């Protein structure tokens, strides 16, 4: 009998402890819920922004400190708004218990610098064809080729031309040595690439097929450069033509003619259309 009474007391104590514990848990959860629902947004922090001004990114999110509860903000919505900035490629958002809304951004990387009709810097284009505005000092920060003949700047839409986007992607994927060969590009039906000036060769005009495989054309240019240009510094070429699949068509320049540096707004010389002197199979 005494043993049964003792077991009953223990059972009652356990039941009481469960009730007390459950009550405390409900109170804690309720307090946490109230705290979360009422914690104000105290600060918006942007990390990773170099060329996208922090104030512009914050303004796009419409998140104003002390005007809204932090946890009422949707991270997905805030990230989508931040990505509307032309320089922001992607964004991730965290709501911290300190009242801080933290936005970490990855910025777009320029592939070319677009010049307008007067030859002045207009905007950058990345590998996907999205445009980024040019700030006062930004052209000096990126050693990228210049591009003429691109469509006007649009802050949200990539360039419409599939062929231009393909060229930008090919240039972005090329190795550093190939990228270093490209000084400027005049885009259009008579697309011409101008190489970086080297020794006696100066800057070579290279005809491209804008509707063809531009990645293959860049590979052929690099092979031609390594096999024909660098080993023969005494030979100057007037034109290089990559429009014919699997070939590099060239015309040697008059050795007595002066080397003329390229003009970023000039059209390719008429001789670029002349029959080539030689056709070299691509390596």
Backbone as CSV, one residue per row, in Angstrom:
resi,resn,N_x,N_y,N_z,CA_x,CA_y,CA_z,C_x,C_y,C_z
1,UNK,0.833,-1.214,0.000,0.000,0.000,0.000,0.861,1.257,0.000
2,UNK,1.877,1.275,0.831,2.785,2.426,0.910,3.503,2.626,-0.402
3,UNK,3.852,1.498,-1.028,4.560,1.596,-2.322,3.674,2.220,-3.387
4,UNK,2.363,1.833,-3.416,1.444,2.395,-4.395,1.266,3.893,-4.177
5,UNK,1.176,4.291,-2.915,1.004,5.722,-2.597,2.209,6.533,-3.057
6,UNK,3.404,5.954,-2.856,4.625,6.642,-3.274,4.660,6.795,-4.787
7,UNK,4.249,5.755,-5.520,4.238,5.813,-6.989,3.238,6.849,-7.492
8,UNK,2.118,6.972,-6.778,1.107,7.958,-7.164,1.641,9.383,-6.989
9,UNK,2.390,9.609,-5.886,2.960,10.935,-5.659,3.976,11.289,-6.744
10,UNK,4.773,10.296,-7.110,5.775,10.537,-8.158,5.097,10.861,-9.490
11,UNK,4.010,10.135,-9.764,3.282,10.370,-11.010,2.671,11.763,-11.037
12,UNK,2.128,12.180,-9.841,1.534,13.516,-9.784,2.594,14.600,-9.973
13,UNK,3.799,14.370,-9.393,4.874,15.346,-9.560,5.311,15.464,-11.027
14,UNK,5.420,14.312,-11.684,5.804,14.328,-13.095,4.764,15.052,-13.941
15,UNK,3.504,14.824,-13.628,2.442,15.487,-14.359,2.499,16.985,-14.147
16,UNK,2.756,17.374,-12.878,2.851,18.788,-12.560,4.021,19.433,-13.285
17,UNK,5.159,18.711,-13.324,6.338,19.242,-14.014,6.070,19.409,-15.498
18,UNK,5.338,18.446,-16.087,5.017,18.561,-17.510,4.126,19.764,-17.764
19,UNK,3.181,19.981,-16.870,2.286,21.135,-17.037,3.064,22.443,-16.932
20,UNK,3.935,22.512,-15.910,4.734,23.730,-15.719,5.675,23.953,-16.893
21,UNK,6.329,22.855,-17.328,7.249,22.966,-18.456,6.539,23.393,-19.728
22,UNK,5.355,22.800,-19.964,4.597,23.171,-21.151,4.162,24.620,-21.114
23,UNK,3.760,25.063,-19.922,3.346,26.459,-19.782,4.507,27.412,-20.064
24,UNK,5.693,27.072,-19.513,6.868,27.914,-19.743,7.252,27.948,-21.227
25,UNK,7.140,26.780,-21.875,7.476,26.719,-23.298,6.541,27.604,-24.119
26,UNK,5.243,27.546,-23.785,4.274,28.383,-24.491,4.586,29.856,-24.271
27,UNK,4.930,30.214,-23.011,5.255,31.607,-22.723,6.497,32.075,-23.493
28,UNK,7.522,31.195,-23.540,8.751,31.553,-24.255,8.481,31.720,-25.746
29,UNK,7.734,30.743,-26.304,7.419,30.831,-27.729,6.566,32.060,-28.038
30,UNK,5.639,32.352,-27.162,4.805,33.538,-27.357,5.626,34.817,-27.309
31,UNK,6.563,34.866,-26.341,7.417,36.040,-26.234,8.304,36.188,-27.474
32,UNK,8.831,35.030,-27.957,9.676,35.068,-29.150,8.869,35.516,-30.364
33,UNK,7.620,35.050,-30.459,6.770,35.440,-31.587,6.488,36.929,-31.559
34,UNK,6.179,37.442,-30.358,5.910,38.882,-30.225,7.162,39.689,-30.555
35,UNK,8.324,39.199,-30.060,9.581,39.896,-30.329,9.862,39.932,-31.832
36,UNK,9.659,38.789,-32.479,9.925,38.730,-33.917,8.975,39.627,-34.690
37,UNK,7.712,39.650,-34.302,6.715,40.445,-35.012,6.919,41.949,-34.810
38,UNK,7.540,42.316,-33.730,7.651,43.745,-33.398,9.067,44.294,-33.527
39,UNK,10.073,43.411,-33.776,11.448,43.905,-33.894,11.539,44.871,-35.068
40,UNK,11.894,46.115,-34.842,11.917,47.089,-35.949,13.157,46.935,-36.821
41,UNK,13.004,47.332,-38.056,14.155,47.422,-38.944,14.973,48.642,-38.518
42,UNK,16.178,48.381,-38.057,17.009,49.465,-37.556,18.090,49.894,-38.541
43,UNK,18.477,48.969,-39.429,19.591,49.299,-40.320,19.551,48.410,-41.560
44,UNK,19.922,48.983,-42.711,20.061,48.217,-43.950,21.536,48.242,-44.337
45,UNK,22.112,47.072,-44.485,23.545,46.942,-44.771,23.724,46.266,-46.127
46,UNK,24.564,46.845,-46.962,24.843,46.285,-48.284,26.308,45.876,-48.333
47,UNK,26.558,44.604,-48.640,27.922,44.080,-48.733,28.217,43.667,-50.165
48,UNK,29.452,43.872,-50.586,29.875,43.440,-51.916,29.672,44.463,-53.019
49,UNK,29.091,45.604,-52.694,28.841,46.630,-53.716,30.075,47.514,-53.861
50,UNK,30.641,47.532,-55.065,31.797,48.366,-55.361,31.414,49.480,-56.329
51,UNK,30.730,49.101,-57.394,30.341,50.062,-58.420,28.867,50.463,-58.321
52,UNK,28.091,49.650,-57.647,26.693,50.012,-57.397,26.641,50.814,-56.097
53,UNK,26.308,52.094,-56.155,26.251,52.898,-54.933,25.278,52.292,-53.916
54,UNK,25.728,52.186,-52.676,24.907,51.585,-51.627,23.561,52.285,-51.497
55,UNK,23.564,53.594,-51.560,22.317,54.348,-51.411,21.318,53.983,-52.503
56,UNK,21.797,53.736,-53.721,20.896,53.372,-54.817,20.302,51.984,-54.611
57,UNK,21.129,51.042,-54.131,20.627,49.689,-53.874,19.582,49.712,-52.763
58,UNK,19.868,50.447,-51.689,18.925,50.539,-50.574,17.622,51.185,-51.023
59,UNK,17.711,52.224,-51.839,16.503,52.903,-52.310,15.618,51.963,-53.121
60,UNK,16.230,51.073,-53.889,15.450,50.126,-54.690,14.678,49.135,-53.833
61,UNK,15.185,48.828,-52.640,14.515,47.841,-51.779,13.287,48.406,-51.073
62,UNK,13.175,49.714,-50.995,12.076,50.385,-50.270,12.050,49.994,-48.792
63,UNK,13.189,49.601,-48.251,13.281,49.235,-46.836,13.823,50.436,-46.061
64,UNK,12.940,51.086,-45.299,13.305,52.291,-44.566,13.392,51.958,-43.075
65,UNK,14.548,52.164,-42.443,14.672,51.872,-41.009,13.625,52.605,-40.177
66,UNK,13.177,51.911,-39.106,12.198,52.439,-38.154,10.820,52.677,-38.758
67,UNK,10.570,52.098,-39.932,9.260,52.271,-40.538,8.510,50.962,-40.698
68,UNK,9.176,49.839,-40.400,8.570,48.537,-40.631,9.228,47.509,-39.717
69,UNK,8.498,46.437,-39.417,9.072,45.340,-38.642,10.016,44.537,-39.534
70,UNK,11.175,44.195,-39.000,12.197,43.528,-39.802,11.684,42.228,-40.415
71,UNK,11.045,41.383,-39.598,10.647,40.062,-40.074,9.349,40.073,-40.890
72,UNK,8.820,41.263,-41.118,7.696,41.355,-42.049,8.179,41.506,-43.488
73,UNK,9.490,41.733,-43.641,10.073,41.897,-44.967,10.402,40.536,-45.574
74,UNK,10.084,40.355,-46.838,10.366,39.102,-47.540,11.778,39.150,-48.125
75,UNK,12.667,38.239,-47.719,14.029,38.235,-48.293,14.021,38.081,-49.814
76,UNK,13.132,37.232,-50.342,13.091,37.029,-51.795,12.692,38.314,-52.518
77,UNK,11.726,39.047,-51.958,11.278,40.288,-52.581,12.367,41.349,-52.521
78,UNK,13.038,41.449,-51.371,14.113,42.432,-51.225,15.250,42.124,-52.198
79,UNK,15.595,40.838,-52.343,16.665,40.447,-53.271,16.281,40.798,-54.706
80,UNK,15.022,40.545,-55.065,14.573,40.857,-56.420,14.668,42.357,-56.694
81,UNK,14.325,43.157,-55.721,14.404,44.604,-55.906,15.852,45.058,-56.039
82,UNK,16.749,44.492,-55.219,18.164,44.882,-55.277,18.772,44.536,-56.632
83,UNK,18.322,43.420,-57.210,18.860,42.970,-58.494,18.401,43.830,-59.666
84,UNK,17.512,44.774,-59.399,17.098,45.694,-60.458,18.145,46.763,-60.736
85,UNK,19.148,46.868,-59.857,20.228,47.817,-60.136,21.079,47.260,-61.272
86,UNK,21.435,48.076,-62.261,22.168,47.561,-63.427,23.477,46.850,-63.089
87,UNK,24.130,47.260,-61.999,25.408,46.642,-61.654,25.240,45.343,-60.858
88,UNK,24.068,45.078,-60.325,23.868,43.917,-59.442,23.406,42.712,-60.248
89,UNK,24.193,41.656,-60.230,23.837,40.420,-60.930,22.972,39.528,-60.050
90,UNK,23.312,39.414,-58.762,22.535,38.585,-57.843,22.629,39.172,-56.446
91,UNK,21.658,38.805,-55.603,21.636,39.316,-54.225,21.039,38.260,-53.300
92,UNK,21.581,38.168,-52.112,21.023,37.317,-51.056,20.753,38.194,-49.841
93,UNK,19.669,37.884,-49.139,19.211,38.747,-48.043,19.076,37.943,-46.759
94,UNK,19.555,38.526,-45.671,19.401,37.921,-44.337,18.820,38.951,-43.382
95,UNK,17.924,38.472,-42.494,17.349,39.320,-41.451,18.001,38.921,-40.137
96,UNK,18.812,39.809,-39.588,19.591,39.502,-38.400,18.851,39.942,-37.136
97,UNK,19.039,39.204,-36.020,18.335,39.549,-34.774,18.748,40.889,-34.175
98,UNK,19.758,41.510,-34.748,20.165,42.839,-34.282,19.296,43.943,-34.882
99,UNK,18.343,43.555,-35.738,17.519,44.540,-36.421,18.088,44.977,-37.746
100,UNK,19.113,44.266,-38.218,19.791,44.632,-39.462,19.291,43.781,-40.626
101,UNK,19.014,44.432,-41.720,18.707,43.747,-42.972,19.992,43.764,-43.784
102,UNK,20.587,42.573,-43.989,21.878,42.490,-44.677,21.683,41.988,-46.100
103,UNK,22.140,42.782,-47.078,22.011,42.444,-48.497,23.417,42.225,-49.054
104,UNK,23.716,41.012,-49.459,25.008,40.686,-50.060,24.820,40.595,-51.577
105,UNK,25.565,41.390,-52.312,25.390,41.447,-53.764,26.626,40.932,-54.481
106,UNK,26.391,40.355,-55.657,27.452,40.014,-56.600,27.274,40.938,-57.806
107,UNK,28.321,41.668,-58.135,28.203,42.633,-59.222,28.551,42.006,-60.577
108,UNK,28.016,42.594,-61.613,28.331,42.163,-62.970,29.769,42.550,-63.314
109,UNK,30.371,41.768,-64.192,31.760,42.014,-64.596,31.770,42.483,-66.051
110,UNK,32.275,43.672,-66.329,32.293,44.173,-67.710,33.168,43.317,-68.618
111,UNK,32.711,43.163,-69.866,33.484,42.477,-70.898,33.974,43.473,-71.938
112,UNK,33.158,44.478,-72.240,33.552,45.528,-73.187,33.043,46.868,-72.677
113,UNK,33.678,47.932,-73.168,33.239,49.308,-72.911,32.653,49.857,-74.205
114,UNK,31.385,50.200,-74.180,30.700,50.689,-75.371,30.947,52.187,-75.539
115,UNK,31.309,52.577,-76.753,31.467,53.994,-77.084,30.255,54.465,-77.865
116,UNK,29.837,55.701,-77.606,28.702,56.233,-78.356,29.154,56.769,-79.708
117,UNK,28.256,57.418,-80.419,28.557,57.900,-81.763,29.626,58.963,-81.814
118,UNK,29.897,59.616,-80.680,30.939,60.642,-80.639,32.268,60.094,-80.143
119,UNK,32.317,58.788,-79.838,33.550,58.180,-79.347,33.732,58.281,-77.855
120,UNK,32.699,58.706,-77.132,32.795,58.818,-75.678,32.258,57.563,-75.006
121,UNK,32.807,57.220,-73.822,32.296,56.042,-73.099,30.812,56.178,-72.788
122,UNK,30.028,55.172,-73.152,28.588,55.189,-72.913,28.204,54.266,-71.762
123,UNK,28.596,52.990,-71.852,28.262,52.017,-70.819,29.083,50.756,-71.041
124,UNK,29.075,49.884,-70.051,29.717,48.580,-70.166,28.679,47.537,-70.571
125,UNK,29.160,46.414,-71.108,28.332,45.237,-71.333,29.018,44.042,-70.677
126,UNK,28.221,43.186,-70.017,28.793,41.978,-69.437,28.631,40.809,-70.395
127,UNK,28.980,39.610,-69.958,28.979,38.441,-70.841,27.584,38.055,-71.303
128,UNK,26.548,38.501,-70.591,25.174,38.182,-70.976,24.518,39.296,-71.765
129,UNK,25.261,40.372,-72.003,24.715,41.479,-72.776,23.988,42.519,-71.949
130,UNK,24.074,42.436,-70.625,23.444,43.449,-69.780,24.358,44.677,-69.679
131,UNK,23.735,45.846,-69.633,24.477,47.106,-69.620,24.637,47.625,-68.196
132,UNK,25.794,48.198,-67.929,26.073,48.849,-66.651,26.525,50.278,-66.921
133,UNK,26.016,51.244,-66.184,26.394,52.638,-66.435,27.866,52.880,-66.122
134,UNK,28.412,53.884,-66.778,29.799,54.265,-66.583,29.863,55.398,-65.576
135,UNK,30.579,55.167,-64.472,30.800,56.223,-63.491,32.029,57.026,-63.913
136,UNK,32.316,58.071,-63.159,33.393,58.984,-63.551,34.746,58.282,-63.692
137,UNK,35.052,57.364,-62.763,36.367,56.729,-62.767,36.345,55.295,-63.256
138,UNK,35.176,54.739,-63.513,35.110,53.306,-63.800,35.803,52.861,-65.082
139,UNK,35.855,53.655,-66.175,36.563,53.163,-67.360,38.021,52.816,-67.081
140,UNK,38.655,53.551,-66.159,40.061,53.286,-65.851,40.237,52.031,-64.993
141,UNK,39.161,51.527,-64.403,39.255,50.379,-63.504,39.180,49.056,-64.243
142,UNK,38.724,49.069,-65.497,38.539,47.833,-66.243,39.329,47.892,-67.545
143,UNK,40.244,46.960,-67.693,41.038,46.874,-68.912,40.311,45.956,-69.878
144,UNK,39.311,46.502,-70.543,38.481,45.728,-71.467,38.487,46.390,-72.829
145,UNK,38.213,45.641,-73.901,38.157,46.247,-75.241,37.013,47.239,-75.339
146,UNK,37.146,48.154,-76.294,36.052,49.082,-76.574,35.227,48.530,-77.722
147,UNK,33.947,48.858,-77.713,33.009,48.346,-78.707,32.205,49.496,-79.292
148,UNK,32.129,49.558,-80.606,31.259,50.514,-81.291,30.219,49.732,-82.077
149,UNK,29.089,50.381,-82.342,28.024,49.727,-83.088,27.039,48.971,-82.227
150,UNK,27.153,49.094,-80.907,26.217,48.425,-80.000,24.940,49.250,-79.874
151,UNK,23.829,48.614,-79.486,22.579,49.362,-79.307,22.670,50.316,-78.122
152,UNK,21.751,51.277,-78.012,21.780,52.235,-76.901,21.633,51.546,-75.544
153,UNK,22.033,52.277,-74.518,21.979,51.768,-73.146,20.551,51.487,-72.710
154,UNK,20.365,50.328,-72.060,19.087,49.992,-71.427,19.409,49.435,-70.045
155,UNK,18.809,49.989,-68.975,19.190,49.592,-67.616,18.723,48.213,-67.180
156,UNK,17.789,47.599,-67.907,17.229,46.337,-67.433,17.234,45.209,-68.452
157,UNK,17.317,45.534,-69.735,17.234,44.528,-70.788,18.609,44.265,-71.397
158,UNK,18.945,42.985,-71.663,20.201,42.708,-72.383,20.064,43.104,-73.845
159,UNK,21.177,43.183,-74.531,21.131,43.529,-75.951,20.305,42.482,-76.689
160,UNK,19.553,42.921,-77.673,18.620,42.020,-78.358,19.320,41.061,-79.311
161,UNK,20.481,41.448,-79.820,21.169,40.638,-80.825,21.743,39.356,-80.220
162,UNK,21.271,38.215,-80.704,21.826,36.935,-80.253,23.301,36.822,-80.628
163,UNK,23.650,37.351,-81.801,25.032,37.237,-82.273,25.976,38.076,-81.409
164,UNK,25.553,39.262,-81.019,26.400,40.091,-80.160,26.536,39.446,-78.786
165,UNK,25.454,38.905,-78.250,25.546,38.221,-76.953,26.466,37.011,-77.051
166,UNK,26.421,36.314,-78.175,27.302,35.165,-78.369,28.760,35.599,-78.391
167,UNK,29.048,36.720,-79.046,30.423,37.225,-79.088,30.884,37.628,-77.691
168,UNK,30.027,38.315,-76.945,30.396,38.739,-75.591,30.693,37.534,-74.699
169,UNK,29.865,36.498,-74.808,30.086,35.286,-74.014,31.386,34.608,-74.425
170,UNK,31.672,34.569,-75.739,32.905,33.941,-76.223,34.127,34.711,-75.734
171,UNK,34.057,36.028,-75.763,35.172,36.848,-75.295,35.384,36.658,-73.803
172,UNK,34.300,36.546,-73.056,34.406,36.350,-71.613,35.034,34.991,-71.279
173,UNK,34.714,33.959,-72.069,35.229,32.613,-71.800,36.659,32.403,-72.312
174,UNK,37.116,33.278,-73.191,38.461,33.128,-73.748,39.514,33.279,-72.661
175,UNK,40.677,32.669,-72.899,41.746,32.799,-71.911,42.307,34.221,-71.936
176,UNK,43.114,34.530,-70.921,43.602,35.897,-70.766,44.448,36.345,-71.952
177,UNK,45.240,35.423,-72.503,46.093,35.798,-73.638,45.262,36.188,-74.851
178,UNK,44.170,35.467,-75.082,43.285,35.809,-76.209,42.578,37.127,-75.950
179,UNK,42.085,37.320,-74.735,41.431,38.580,-74.398,42.386,39.762,-74.583
180,UNK,43.661,39.544,-74.255,44.640,40.625,-74.365,44.894,41.026,-75.813
181,UNK,44.566,40.146,-76.768,44.753,40.479,-78.181,43.738,41.494,-78.686
182,UNK,42.585,41.555,-78.038,41.469,42.352,-78.544,41.541,43.764,-77.976
183,UNK,41.726,44.741,-78.846,41.773,46.137,-78.418,40.421,46.816,-78.586
184,UNK,39.808,46.624,-79.755,38.493,47.203,-79.987,37.750,46.398,-81.042
185,UNK,36.447,46.566,-81.046,35.591,45.826,-81.977,34.564,46.789,-82.545
186,UNK,34.443,46.772,-83.870,33.393,47.526,-84.550,32.335,46.517,-84.979
187,UNK,31.176,46.559,-84.316,30.155,45.545,-84.543,29.196,45.965,-85.644
188,UNK,28.722,44.997,-86.380,27.775,45.254,-87.458,27.925,44.192,-88.525
189,UNK,27.341,44.425,-89.680,27.424,43.453,-90.773,28.870,43.272,-91.230
190,UNK,29.668,44.339,-91.166,31.092,44.259,-91.502,31.903,44.307,-90.206
191,UNK,31.646,43.369,-89.326,32.289,43.370,-88.009,33.803,43.250,-88.160
192,UNK,34.508,44.131,-87.456,35.966,44.138,-87.510,36.520,44.246,-86.098
193,UNK,37.500,43.418,-85.830,38.210,43.447,-84.552,39.586,44.041,-84.800
194,UNK,40.030,44.919,-83.897,41.377,45.482,-83.987,42.201,44.918,-82.853
195,UNK,43.372,44.388,-83.196,44.220,43.775,-82.181,44.985,44.827,-81.392
196,UNK,45.493,44.406,-80.258,46.366,45.255,-79.469,47.667,45.471,-80.239
197,UNK,48.147,46.698,-80.374,49.384,46.938,-81.136,50.569,46.176,-80.540
198,UNK,51.347,45.557,-81.428,52.528,44.817,-81.008,53.676,45.132,-81.958
199,UNK,54.748,45.699,-81.408,55.987,45.950,-82.151,55.709,46.557,-83.523
200,UNK,56.355,45.998,-84.560,56.230,46.553,-85.908,54.863,46.299,-86.529
201,UNK,54.135,45.358,-85.986,52.861,44.997,-86.602,51.792,46.067,-86.392
202,UNK,51.951,46.870,-85.388,50.890,47.820,-85.089,49.617,47.095,-84.681
203,UNK,48.485,47.692,-85.007,47.187,47.099,-84.694,46.583,46.534,-85.970
204,UNK,46.277,45.244,-85.960,45.783,44.583,-87.165,44.264,44.593,-87.218
205,UNK,43.679,44.947,-88.365,42.233,44.779,-88.537,41.911,43.324,-88.850
206,UNK,40.977,42.753,-88.130,40.609,41.352,-88.292,39.119,41.286,-88.610
207,UNK,38.783,40.800,-89.800,37.382,40.676,-90.176,36.754,39.473,-89.476
208,UNK,35.547,39.684,-88.959,34.803,38.638,-88.266,33.512,38.341,-89.007
209,UNK,33.024,37.137,-88.823,31.677,36.793,-89.278,30.760,36.917,-88.069
210,UNK,29.982,38.001,-87.952,29.174,38.206,-86.747,28.083,37.163,-86.563
211,UNK,27.740,36.444,-87.625,26.693,35.421,-87.519,27.272,34.033,-87.312
212,UNK,28.592,33.924,-87.305,29.237,32.624,-87.185,29.624,32.309,-85.747
213,UNK,30.455,31.291,-85.616,30.930,30.845,-84.306,32.078,31.757,-83.882
214,UNK,31.764,32.775,-83.091,32.788,33.754,-82.716,33.810,33.158,-81.758
215,UNK,33.418,32.164,-80.983,34.390,31.508,-80.103,35.466,30.819,-80.935
216,UNK,35.061,30.154,-82.019,36.025,29.508,-82.910,36.883,30.547,-83.607
217,UNK,36.309,31.676,-83.971,37.083,32.728,-84.630,38.152,33.287,-83.698
218,UNK,37.823,33.439,-82.433,38.815,33.909,-81.471,39.924,32.879,-81.272
219,UNK,39.568,31.608,-81.275,40.596,30.563,-81.145,41.537,30.581,-82.357
220,UNK,40.976,30.765,-83.561,41.814,30.832,-84.756,42.721,32.065,-84.736
221,UNK,42.191,33.167,-84.237,43.010,34.374,-84.133,44.190,34.131,-83.200
222,UNK,43.945,33.497,-82.079,45.031,33.229,-81.125,46.067,32.293,-81.744
223,UNK,45.620,31.247,-82.445,46.568,30.327,-83.077,47.391,31.040,-84.139
224,UNK,46.737,31.879,-84.960,47.447,32.627,-85.996,48.466,33.570,-85.367
225,UNK,48.086,34.206,-84.288,48.977,35.144,-83.615,50.241,34.435,-83.117
226,UNK,50.048,33.268,-82.501,51.186,32.532,-81.957,52.061,31.928,-83.048
227,UNK,51.461,31.534,-84.191,52.198,30.811,-85.223,52.730,31.698,-86.337
228,UNK,52.084,32.851,-86.585,52.477,33.680,-87.723,52.944,35.081,-87.346
229,UNK,52.402,35.630,-86.288,52.741,37.010,-85.917,53.995,37.049,-85.047
230,UNK,53.956,36.373,-83.932,55.068,36.454,-82.984,56.383,35.904,-83.554
231,UNK,56.357,34.778,-84.296,57.640,34.273,-84.814,58.193,35.089,-85.987
232,UNK,57.382,35.977,-86.599,57.809,36.725,-87.785,57.605,38.236,-87.568
233,UNK,58.353,38.818,-86.668,58.153,40.253,-86.371,58.461,41.158,-87.551
234,UNK,59.226,40.655,-88.537,59.578,41.495,-89.678,58.453,41.579,-90.712
235,UNK,57.459,40.694,-90.626,56.366,40.668,-91.595,55.171,41.436,-91.044
236,UNK,54.660,42.361,-91.855,53.466,43.107,-91.454,52.290,42.654,-92.305
237,UNK,51.151,42.516,-91.646,49.945,42.087,-92.343,48.985,43.266,-92.471
238,UNK,48.407,43.380,-93.657,47.439,44.455,-93.892,46.064,44.079,-93.346
239,UNK,45.658,42.841,-93.597,44.365,42.379,-93.085,44.458,40.925,-92.676
240,UNK,43.558,40.568,-91.767,43.369,39.178,-91.363,41.869,38.919,-91.419
241,UNK,41.464,37.825,-92.059,40.040,37.541,-92.266,39.705,36.179,-91.677
242,UNK,38.769,36.174,-90.736,38.367,34.931,-90.066,36.970,34.480,-90.484
243,UNK,36.445,35.044,-91.553,35.063,34.738,-91.928,34.897,33.365,-92.563
244,UNK,36.005,32.753,-92.989,35.916,31.468,-93.677,36.238,30.344,-92.702
245,UNK,35.324,29.450,-92.558,35.421,28.404,-91.547,36.702,27.579,-91.716
246,UNK,37.434,27.448,-90.612,38.635,26.629,-90.604,39.845,27.273,-91.232
247,UNK,39.756,28.541,-91.644,40.876,29.202,-92.311,41.134,30.566,-91.692
248,UNK,42.364,31.026,-91.889,42.748,32.397,-91.577,43.289,32.989,-92.878
249,UNK,42.543,33.901,-93.470,42.907,34.504,-94.752,43.619,35.831,-94.466
250,UNK,44.801,35.999,-95.065,45.603,37.185,-94.737,46.082,37.885,-95.996
251,UNK,46.460,39.148,-95.839,47.130,39.911,-96.891,48.287,40.644,-96.231
252,UNK,49.486,40.431,-96.760,50.654,41.102,-96.217,50.686,42.551,-96.673
253,UNK,51.141,43.418,-95.787,51.190,44.844,-96.081,52.453,45.187,-96.854
254,UNK,52.404,46.318,-97.532,53.581,46.849,-98.217,54.622,47.186,-97.152
255,UNK,55.800,46.592,-97.209,56.805,46.844,-96.164,57.240,48.297,-96.069
256,UNK,57.024,49.077,-97.144,57.424,50.489,-97.122,56.312,51.409,-96.629
257,UNK,55.089,50.856,-96.433,53.970,51.696,-95.997,54.064,51.928,-94.495
258,UNK,53.748,53.158,-94.023,53.796,53.442,-92.584,52.677,52.727,-91.851
259,UNK,52.913,52.432,-90.579,51.892,51.821,-89.738,50.938,52.889,-89.240
260,UNK,49.642,52.695,-89.458,48.631,53.675,-89.059,47.860,53.112,-87.868
261,UNK,47.891,53.805,-86.716,47.135,53.300,-85.568,45.649,53.358,-85.837
262,UNK,44.869,52.453,-85.219,43.431,52.436,-85.463,42.727,53.595,-84.799
263,UNK,41.637,54.027,-85.396,40.760,55.036,-84.817,39.495,54.329,-84.368
264,UNK,39.102,54.494,-83.092,37.970,53.744,-82.545,36.673,54.044,-83.266
265,UNK,36.613,55.196,-83.974,35.367,55.530,-84.662,35.496,55.405,-86.173
266,UNK,36.664,54.952,-86.642,36.881,54.862,-88.084,36.331,53.549,-88.614
267,UNK,36.045,53.536,-89.930,35.608,52.299,-90.570,36.822,51.547,-91.057
268,UNK,36.749,50.206,-91.176,37.899,49.434,-91.650,38.293,49.871,-93.052
269,UNK,39.572,49.755,-93.376,40.030,50.176,-94.706,39.393,49.329,-95.787
270,UNK,39.230,49.939,-96.992,38.568,49.249,-98.083,39.319,48.006,-98.500
271,UNK,40.635,47.984,-98.295,41.426,46.834,-98.698,41.068,45.591,-97.932
272,UNK,40.342,45.737,-96.798,39.927,44.563,-96.041,38.974,43.715,-96.841
273,UNK,38.332,44.319,-97.882,37.393,43.577,-98.707,38.079,42.946,-99.916
274,UNK,39.345,43.274,-100.156,40.030,42.792,-101.340,40.365,41.324,-101.208
275,UNK,40.564,40.620,-102.324,40.955,39.214,-102.254,42.240,39.065,-101.469
276,UNK,42.297,38.048,-100.640,43.444,37.860,-99.758,44.603,37.233,-100.514
277,UNK,45.796,37.506,-100.000,46.969,36.975,-100.656,47.212,35.524,-100.300
278,UNK,46.781,35.104,-99.121,47.028,33.722,-98.715,45.936,33.270,-97.781
279,UNK,45.731,31.961,-97.762,44.757,31.358,-96.867,45.457,30.259,-96.098
280,UNK,45.452,30.411,-94.775,46.137,29.454,-93.929,45.115,28.608,-93.180
281,UNK,45.188,27.264,-93.309,44.267,26.432,-92.536,44.478,26.666,-91.046
282,UNK,43.381,26.662,-90.311,43.480,26.867,-88.868,44.114,25.663,-88.216
283,UNK,44.949,25.940,-87.188,45.617,24.842,-86.478,44.640,24.078,-85.625
